[in-house]
C-alpha cells in the first residue's frame, strides 16, 4: 500500500515517525514550505520535514498543493492512500480523488466538535472534560467526512496543551495502526457526522494569547493551559516604571475577593503570587519573563527587587 503523508506540525511529525517505525510504505511526504522562525528568522524545516529528511523520504513543499501542476505531480506517485495530519492547507477535490483507496484525515477532536486548525487548544480553552482522535474520510468540506475510527481520552483539570498533545499522539498512533489493518482487511465502517452538533476550532490569533484579568479565573486557567508550553499565554507586568511581557505557563484557580479590581496582586512573596480576576483568583505556578527562561514562581519572585503590578 503506497501512502502519501501530508502534515506539518509536531503532532503530525510524531504520527509520521510512528508509521515509519512500523514499516508502512510512505512513498512521499507533503509539508509546508520552510518558514523563517526564531529570533533571527532563519529558514527552518517543519517538524514533519525533519523526520522525512532523516528517513530519506521524498519531500514535496508547495506554496499551494492543489494547483494543476501539483495534482499531476501527486498522481505520478500512484498513491493508494493519503494520510493527512495537521497539514495546514485545505486540500481540494482534484487531489482528494487521486488515491485508489481514498484520502483520510487524523483529527485531534471528537468530531463534529472542534472542526478546524486548533482542536487541542480550543478544546482546552472550552474546559472540555474529554476529547479524542477521529479518523475521517476526507471531503472538500473541512473535517466533515464520515468517521471511520474513533478513540476517547479524559482531560485532567490541570492538563496542559503539551501534555494532552502527547497523550493524543499515543492514542492516534495505536488507532492509526488499527485503521490501516482494517483497510487491508476491508472491514472499515463509516459513520456520518451529525451536522447539528458541529463546532469549530479556528487557528489561534495573537489576540487569543493575551490574558485579560477582567475574565473569570476558570476561563483564564483554561487559556493558560491551552497555550502551555507554546506559544504561551501572556500579560503585561509593570516592574517599577518598566513594562514587560510575562508568559504564564502554569496556574491554578483559588479563592479571591470580589472587592479587589481584577489584576490586583493579592499575595506576593513566600506565599507565592496570587492575582485577582473578575471571579476568583489565579495562583501563578510557572512564569517566563520576556527574554528569560521559564521559572517556578518562587524563583521568579526571588529575582524581583522592585514593586510589581499587573495593572497600570
N, C-alpha and C positions, 0 to 999 in steps of 0.2 A: 504494500500500500504506500503510494508516493504522497507525502504530506508537504504542503507549503504552510509554513508557520508565519503568521502576522502578529507582531507585537512590538512594544517599545519599553514599557515600564519595568521596574524592579520585579513586580508581581509576575509579569509576563516572562521575564528572564528566568525566574525560578521554575516556571512550568516548562519552558524550553529545555532547561538543564535536566529536569526530570525525564522528559521524553528521550533525550539523548542517552542518559544513563540506562534507560530501559530498552535501548536499541531500536526505537521506532525510526522509520526511514524518513528523515527530514531532507527533502530534495532542495529546498531553498528557503531563505528567511527574508521576509519583507519587514522593514522597520523604518522609522522616521529618519530623515537626514541628520547628519551630525549638527549639533547646535552649540553656540557659544554658551558656556556655563562658568560659574565661579567668579571670584573677584576680578580675575584678569581676562574673563570672557574668552578662554581658549576653546577651540572647537573640540567637542567631546563626543565619543561614541555613546549611543543609547545603551542601557544595561543589556538589552537583547543582542545588540551588535557585538558587545564584548564577549558574550557566550558563543555567538555564532562564529566569530573570527577565531576564537581559541579552539573551536571544534573543526575548523577548516571548511565551514559551510559557505555556499554561495549566498551573498547578501545583496539585496535589492533595496535602494533607498530613494525612491522618487519623491518629489515635492507633492505630486498628485498621482495616486496609484491608478485611478480609473480612466486615464487618457487612452485613446486608441492604441498608441504605441506600447503602453504598459500592459494593456489587455493582451496584445499579441505576444509580448514577452512572457507573461504568465502562462499563456496557452502552450508556449514552446516547451515548458517543463512537463506537460502531460500529467497534471496532478489528479490524484484520485480524491483528495480531501484537503480542504482548508481548515486549519485550526487558528482561530483569531482570539487574541487575549490582549485587551487594553492597547490596541494599535494606535489610536489617536486620530483616525480619519474614517468617515463614512465610506463604506465600500459599495459601489454602485452595482446595479443588476447585471451589467455586462460582464463584470468579474465574477459575481456570485454564481452565474450559470456555467462557469468553466469546469469545476471539479466533477469528476464522474460520480462520486458518491454524494458529495454535497459540501457546503460551507457551514461550519459550526463555530459558535462563539462561546467561550468560557467566561461567564459573567459573575462578578462577586456580589450578588444580592439574591434575594428570593423574589424573583420576578412574579408578577408585573410591578412590584415595588422597586423603586430606585433604578429606573432605566437611565442610562447616560454615562458620563465620563468619570464621575467621582462617587461610585456607590458605597465604598467603605467609609469614606469621610462623611458623607451625607447621612448615612445610617447612624453613625455615632453622634453626629450633631442632633439628630432627631431623637436620641435617647432610646433607641430600639433595644429590646431585650434578647433578640435573636436575629441571625442573618444566615447566610449560607452561600453555596455555589449552585448556579444553574448552568447547564449546558443547553444551548438552544440552536435550532436550525435557523440560519440567517435568512432574512428577507430584506428588501430595500428599506423598510421602516425600521427605525432604530430599536434594537432589543425587543422586537415584537414577535419573533418566531416561536414555533412550538417548542416546549421544554421536552428534552429527551433524557435528561439525567438531573438529579437534584439531591443535595445533602444540606443539612442544617447544623448550626453551631450556636451555643449560648454565648451571650456577650456579658462579661462581668462589669459591674458598675464602675470600676476603676480602669478598665481595659483601654489601652491607647490604640491609635491607628497602627503603629508599628507592630504591636502585639497581635492585634486582630488580623492584620495583613499576613503575618507569619502563620497563624493558625489556619487562615483561609487557604493559604498556599498549600499547606499539607493536605487539607481537605480536597482541594482542587486536583492535586496530583493523583490521589487514590481514585477519585471519581473519574478523572480522565482515562486512567488505565482501564477501569471497568467499562466506560463508554466505548473505547476503541475495541475492546474484546466483543462487546455487543454488536458493533458494526460488522466485525469479522464473522460473527455467528448469525447475523441477520435478525437480531431479536430486539432492536430498538422499538420503544413505544413512544409515540408523540402525544403530548398533552397540550392543547391550546391554552393560551393565557386568557384570563378574564379581563377584558378591556375596562370594565367598571372599577377595577382596583389599581389602575396604573398611577404611579407617582414617578417623579423624575429626580435625577441626581446630576445637576449641571456642573460643569467644570468650575473649579474654585477660582474666584477672582480675588484681587488684592484686598478689597473691602471686607471679604469674608474672614480675613485673618486678624482683624483688629478687635480687641476686647473693649466692650462698652460697659462700664460699670453700672450703667442705668438699666441693665438687664438682670433678671433673677440669677442667683448663684448657680442653680442647677443647669441653666442654659449655658452659662459661661464654662462650667465644669465640662459639659459635653463638647463644647467648642475646643477647649484646650486639649482634651484627649484625642479629639478627631484630627488635630493637626500636629500631634506629637509622635515621633520626633521631628517630622518635617511636614510642612515648611515652618511650623511653629506659630502659635497664636501670640500676639504681642500687644503691648500698650505703651504709651509714653510714661516715663518716670522722670521726676524732677529732683535732681541732686543739687541742693542749694539753688543756684540760679541756672544750672545747666540742665537741658532736656536731653534724655537718652531714650533709646528704644529697648524695652525689656521683653524678651520672649519668656513666656511661662510654659514650661514643659510638663509639669505635673502640679495638681492642686486637688484639694478635697473640699467638699461643702461643709460648712459649720454654721452655728447659730450667729446671728448678727442683730444689731439694734436698728429698728426702723426709724429711729430718731436721727441717725447719722446720715449725712449726704453720701450717696454712692461714690466710691473711690477713696473714702476716708480710711486711713491706716488705723485699725482698731488695736493691733498689737504689733510690736516690733522689738526684737531682742531675743533673750533666751527662750521666750515663749513662741518664737518664730515670727512670721509675718502674716497677719490676717487683714483682709481688705473688705470693707463693706460693699454690698451690692444692693440693687433695688429691693431684692428679697433675700434675706440670709447674708452670708459672707463666704469668702473663699480663703482657705489657708493655703498659702503657696508652699510647695514642697521642693520644686526644682526650677531654677530660672537661668536665663542666659542674657547677660547684658551685651549690647551690641559691641562687636569686636573682641569679645571674651568667650571663654569656653563655658559650657553649661555646668552649674554647680548646685549641690544641695543648698537650700535656702539658708541654713545655719552658717555655711561657709561664706555665702554671698553677704550676709549681714555683717560678719566679722570684718569684711573688707570695705565697708561703707563707713565713712567718718564724718558725714555731714547730714543735715536734715533731708529727709526723704518724703516725697509726696507723689501720689498717683493722680492728683488733680491740681490744676493751677490755682 
